[in-house]
Amino acid sequence: MAKQNQYFPQSVPHPGGTLAEKLDEMGMGPKEFALRTGKPEKTIIAILKGDSSITPDMAVQFENVTKIPANFWMNHQRAYDEYIAREKRQTVIQNAVAWARQFPLADIIKKGWLPPVTTIQEKTMEMLAFFGFSNHTAWEDYYFNQQLKVAFRISLAQTNEPYAISAWLRKGELQATELEASDYSEKKFKEALPELKSIMANHPNGFFNHLQSVCLEAGVKVVYTPCINKAPISGSTRWLNDTPLIQLTGRYNRNDSFWFTFFHEAGHILLHGKKDIFLEKVEYSDKDLIKEKEADEFAIKWTLTEDEEAEILAAAPLSEDDIRNFARKFNTHTAIIIGRLQHKKLIPYSLGREYFEPIILDGKV
């Protein structure tokens, strides 16, 4: 709130102008003033022209000659320096306007990721603050040119919507900073998988909080970041320093898709280490299809194995009771079985819709 009440003058004169007026009043030229203050004449002339700054040392010397307190000169110089810095900042903001327009700003503001500002200049400032960059070229270096590969190891330049995708990824990072996780333990994460599978099978109210809590104990951060326009992502995995982060959207609003994506991302953590960033349902130049296949196989193992699927198919034709019984037997969810059979086009998509549960988090679908 205080930020909105700050006043920034539209112009602030250089203190050299005030010094020129004082010297004129005193009937003293720059040469004599330089002699009296012990400063080079060229320095005094540069200050009078507004080409040089008054240092604290000079301010004290000026005080003796002008009888104007040193803090007056220092405050005057500080106000001028701040004004010039803000003028330069406005140029940076204006140069970044075209960059900011590439983002789905209306949707980002609607979701509360940015404050409800109105002008494009304000939105541009807020987008830079959201990413933690001072200018838009720093964003390009980070997300396009990979100049800090230790933090972001892929280039979004070849994706269809790099701006929206980067905003979604950044929101996940900000959410992750709000979570406290234990030190990552591969052993604990593997040991937690059966419990996570049981949460999937039951999909109770508040399932996400339970999922998140179990993962945090193993040192894995899991966040839910809803999709934004132009960022058709189901999930993402990456490491923030030594902590793995799974970021999920619940994109299709179906529990079978949500849980398959979660176990897919968990597979990336356990199988592929710290070096890569994985974006599900997004094509990019560095995408490793072999690793994606391995993560799919990991997700199949923990949602419904191929042997379990074969046993189900061998019992065809299946009644709804049969599917529910198989779900209990294999500790999975009925929607997982139906979704798998639909994905393989073994049953029509119109069948079993009532068994899919929506992804309801924080009161939102």
C-alpha positions in Angstrom: 0.0 0.0 0.0 2.8 2.4 0.8 4.2 2.0 -2.7 1.0 3.5 -4.1 1.3 6.6 -1.9 4.9 7.5 -2.8 5.4 10.7 -4.7 8.0 11.1 -7.4 8.5 14.6 -8.8 8.4 14.9 -12.6 11.7 16.8 -12.6 14.5 17.5 -10.2 17.2 20.1 -11.1 20.9 19.3 -10.7 22.4 20.8 -7.5 24.9 22.6 -9.8 22.1 25.0 -10.7 21.6 25.9 -7.0 25.3 26.3 -6.6 25.5 28.7 -9.6 22.8 30.8 -8.1 24.6 30.9 -4.7 27.9 31.9 -6.3 26.1 34.7 -8.3 24.6 35.9 -5.0 28.0 35.8 -3.4 29.6 37.5 -6.4 32.1 34.7 -6.6 33.4 33.0 -9.8 34.1 29.3 -10.2 37.9 29.9 -10.0 37.8 31.6 -6.6 35.2 29.0 -5.3 37.5 26.2 -6.4 40.4 27.8 -4.6 38.4 28.3 -1.4 37.1 24.7 -1.4 40.4 23.1 -2.4 38.9 21.5 -5.5 40.1 21.6 -9.1 38.4 24.4 -11.1 37.5 21.9 -13.8 35.5 19.9 -11.2 33.6 22.9 -10.1 32.8 23.9 -13.7 31.6 20.4 -14.4 29.3 20.6 -11.3 27.9 24.0 -12.4 27.2 22.5 -15.8 25.4 19.5 -14.3 28.0 17.1 -15.7 29.4 16.0 -12.3 28.1 15.1 -8.9 28.6 16.7 -5.5 30.3 14.1 -3.2 29.9 14.1 0.6 33.5 15.4 0.9 32.6 18.3 -1.4 29.4 19.0 0.4 31.3 19.5 3.7 33.8 21.8 1.9 30.9 23.7 0.2 29.3 24.2 3.6 32.3 26.2 4.9 32.2 28.6 1.9 28.5 28.9 1.1 27.3 28.6 4.7 24.7 26.1 3.4 24.7 22.9 5.5 26.4 19.9 3.9 23.2 17.8 4.3 21.4 20.2 2.0 23.9 19.5 -0.8 23.9 15.8 -0.2 20.1 15.6 -0.1 19.9 17.7 -3.3 22.4 15.4 -5.1 20.6 12.3 -3.8 17.2 13.6 -5.0 18.7 14.4 -8.4 20.4 11.0 -8.7 17.2 9.2 -7.8 15.3 11.2 -10.4 17.8 10.3 -13.1 17.7 6.6 -12.1 13.9 6.6 -12.3 14.0 8.4 -15.7 16.3 5.6 -16.9 14.0 3.0 -15.4 11.1 4.5 -17.3 13.1 4.0 -20.5 13.8 0.4 -19.6 10.0 -0.1 -18.9 9.0 1.5 -22.2 11.5 -0.7 -24.1 10.0 -3.8 -22.4 6.3 -3.0 -23.2 6.3 -5.1 -26.4 7.8 -8.0 -24.4 5.1 -7.8 -21.7 2.4 -7.8 -24.4 3.5 -11.3 -25.4 2.2 -12.7 -22.1 -1.5 -13.6 -21.4 -1.7 -10.6 -19.0 -5.4 -10.6 -18.5 -5.4 -14.3 -17.4 -2.4 -13.8 -15.2 -4.0 -10.9 -13.5 -7.3 -12.7 -13.2 -5.6 -15.6 -11.4 -4.0 -13.1 -9.0 -0.4 -13.7 -10.0 -0.1 -9.9 -10.6 -1.8 -7.0 -8.9 -4.8 -5.5 -10.8 -2.9 -2.7 -12.4 -4.3 -1.0 -15.5 -1.7 0.7 -17.7 0.6 -1.4 -19.9 3.6 0.3 -18.3 2.4 -0.8 -14.8 1.8 -4.3 -16.1 5.3 -4.4 -17.6 6.8 -3.3 -14.3 4.9 -6.0 -12.5 5.9 -8.7 -15.0 9.6 -7.8 -14.5 9.1 -7.9 -10.7 7.2 -11.3 -11.0 10.2 -12.8 -12.8 12.8 -11.0 -10.6 14.5 -9.4 -13.6 15.5 -5.7 -14.0 14.9 -5.7 -17.8 13.4 -7.9 -20.5 16.7 -8.8 -22.1 17.7 -10.5 -18.8 14.5 -12.7 -19.3 15.6 -13.5 -22.8 19.1 -14.5 -21.6 17.6 -16.7 -19.0 14.8 -18.5 -20.9 16.1 -18.3 -24.4 19.9 -18.1 -24.3 20.4 -20.3 -21.2 23.1 -18.0 -19.8 22.5 -19.5 -16.3 22.2 -23.2 -17.3 22.7 -24.3 -13.7 19.2 -22.8 -13.0 17.4 -23.3 -16.3 18.8 -25.9 -18.6 16.5 -25.7 -21.7 15.7 -23.0 -24.1 12.0 -22.0 -24.6 12.8 -20.2 -27.8 11.6 -23.1 -29.9 8.3 -23.7 -28.1 5.1 -22.3 -29.4 4.3 -20.1 -26.4 7.5 -19.4 -24.5 6.2 -16.4 -22.7 3.1 -18.1 -21.2 5.1 -21.2 -20.4 7.8 -19.2 -18.6 5.2 -17.4 -16.5 3.7 -20.7 -15.5 7.1 -22.1 -14.6 7.9 -19.0 -12.6 4.7 -19.2 -10.6 5.6 -22.7 -9.6 9.0 -21.5 -8.4 7.4 -18.9 -6.3 5.0 -21.4 -4.8 7.9 -23.7 -4.1 9.6 -21.1 -2.0 6.6 -21.1 0.4 7.1 -24.8 1.2 9.4 -26.2 3.7 10.8 -29.6 2.7 13.1 -32.1 4.3 16.4 -32.8 2.6 15.7 -34.9 -0.4 16.0 -38.6 0.2 15.7 -41.0 -2.8 15.2 -43.8 -0.3 12.3 -42.0 1.5 10.7 -41.0 -1.8 10.7 -44.6 -3.1 9.3 -45.8 0.3 6.5 -43.2 0.0 5.3 -44.5 -3.4 2.9 -47.2 -2.0 1.3 -44.6 0.3 1.0 -42.2 -2.6 -0.6 -45.0 -4.7 -3.2 -45.5 -1.9 -4.0 -41.8 -2.0 -4.5 -42.2 -5.7 -6.8 -45.2 -5.2 -9.0 -43.5 -2.7 -8.7 -39.9 -4.0 -10.3 -38.5 -0.9 -11.3 -34.9 -0.2 -8.1 -33.0 0.6 -6.1 -35.5 -1.3 -3.6 -32.9 -2.6 -2.6 -31.8 0.9 -2.0 -35.4 1.8 0.0 -35.9 -1.4 2.0 -32.7 -0.8 2.7 -33.6 2.8 4.0 -37.1 2.1 6.3 -35.8 -0.6 7.7 -33.0 1.5 8.7 -35.5 4.1 10.8 -37.1 1.4 12.3 -33.8 0.3 10.1 -33.4 -2.8 8.1 -30.2 -3.3 4.8 -30.6 -5.2 2.7 -27.6 -6.2 -0.5 -27.1 -8.1 -0.4 -24.3 -10.6 -3.5 -23.9 -12.7 -3.1 -23.6 -16.5 -3.0 -20.2 -18.0 -3.9 -19.3 -21.6 -1.4 -20.4 -24.2 0.4 -22.7 -21.8 -1.0 -26.2 -22.5 1.0 -28.0 -19.8 0.0 -31.1 -17.7 3.1 -31.0 -15.5 6.7 -30.3 -15.1 9.7 -31.6 -13.2 12.9 -29.8 -12.4 15.4 -29.3 -9.5 15.7 -26.1 -7.6 19.2 -26.4 -6.2 19.1 -29.8 -4.4 15.3 -30.0 -4.1 13.1 -31.6 -6.8 9.9 -29.8 -7.8 6.9 -31.4 -9.3 4.5 -28.8 -10.7 1.0 -30.0 -11.8 -2.0 -28.3 -13.5 -4.8 -30.9 -13.4 -5.2 -29.8 -17.0 -7.9 -32.2 -18.0 -9.7 -32.0 -14.7 -9.7 -35.8 -14.4 -8.2 -37.7 -11.6 -6.8 -40.4 -13.9 -4.8 -37.9 -15.9 -3.7 -36.0 -12.8 -2.3 -39.1 -11.1 -0.6 -40.5 -14.2 1.1 -37.1 -14.7 2.2 -37.1 -11.0 3.8 -40.6 -11.2 5.3 -39.7 -14.6 7.0 -36.7 -12.9 8.0 -38.8 -10.0 9.6 -41.2 -12.5 11.7 -38.3 -13.9 13.0 -37.5 -10.4 14.0 -41.1 -9.6 15.3 -42.1 -13.0 16.8 -39.0 -14.5 18.6 -37.0 -11.9 19.1 -33.2 -11.7 20.3 -32.1 -15.1 17.0 -31.8 -17.1 13.8 -29.9 -17.1 10.8 -31.9 -18.2 7.6 -30.2 -19.6 4.7 -32.6 -20.2 2.5 -32.0 -23.3 5.0 -29.4 -24.7 7.4 -30.0 -27.6 10.8 -28.4 -27.3 14.2 -29.0 -28.9 15.9 -30.6 -25.9 13.1 -33.1 -25.2 14.5 -36.6 -24.6 11.9 -39.0 -25.9 13.6 -42.0 -24.4 13.4 -40.4 -20.9 9.8 -39.6 -21.6 9.1 -43.2 -22.4 10.9 -44.3 -19.3 8.8 -41.9 -17.2 5.6 -43.2 -18.8 6.6 -46.8 -18.0 7.2 -45.7 -14.4 3.7 -44.1 -14.2 2.2 -47.3 -15.7 3.9 -49.4 -13.0 2.4 -47.2 -10.2 -1.1 -46.6 -11.6 -1.9 -49.9 -13.4 0.7 -52.4 -14.6 0.6 -54.0 -18.0 0.1 -57.4 -16.3 -2.8 -56.1 -14.3 -4.3 -54.6 -17.5 -3.9 -57.9 -19.2 -5.7 -59.7 -16.4 -8.6 -57.2 -16.6 -8.9 -57.7 -20.4 -8.9 -61.4 -20.0 -12.0 -61.1 -17.9 -14.0 -59.4 -20.7 -16.8 -58.6 -21.1 -16.5 -56.4 -18.1 -19.4 -55.2 -15.9 -19.1 -52.1 -13.7 -18.8 -54.4 -10.7 -15.9 -56.2 -12.4 -14.0 -52.9 -12.9 -14.6 -51.8 -9.3 -13.4 -55.1 -8.0 -10.3 -55.0 -10.1 -9.6 -51.5 -8.8 -9.8 -52.7 -5.2 -7.7 -55.7 -6.0 -4.9 -53.7 -7.7 -5.2 -50.8 -5.2 -5.9 -48.3 -8.0 -8.9 -46.1 -8.9 -11.7 -47.2 -11.1 -11.1 -44.1 -13.3 -7.5 -45.3 -13.8 -8.7 -48.6 -15.4 -11.4 -46.9 -17.5 -9.1 -44.2 -18.6 -6.4 -46.7 -19.6 -8.9 -48.7 -21.7 -10.3 -45.6 -23.3 -6.7 -44.4 -24.1 -6.1 -47.7 -25.9 -9.5 -47.4 -27.6 -10.7 -50.7 -26.1 -13.8 -49.0 -24.8 -15.7 -45.9 -26.0 -15.0 -42.5 -24.3 -18.7 -42.3 -23.5 -18.4 -45.2 -21.1 -17.7 -44.8 -17.4 -17.7 -41.0 -17.3 -19.3 -41.0 -13.9 -16.2 -42.6 -12.4 -13.8 -39.7 -13.2 -13.4 -37.3 -10.4 -12.6 -33.6 -10.8 -9.4 -32.1 -9.5 -10.8 -29.8 -6.8 -8.1 -27.8 -5.0 -8.5 -24.8 -2.7 -12.2 -24.7 -3.6 -11.4 -24.4 -7.3 -11.8 -26.9 -10.2 
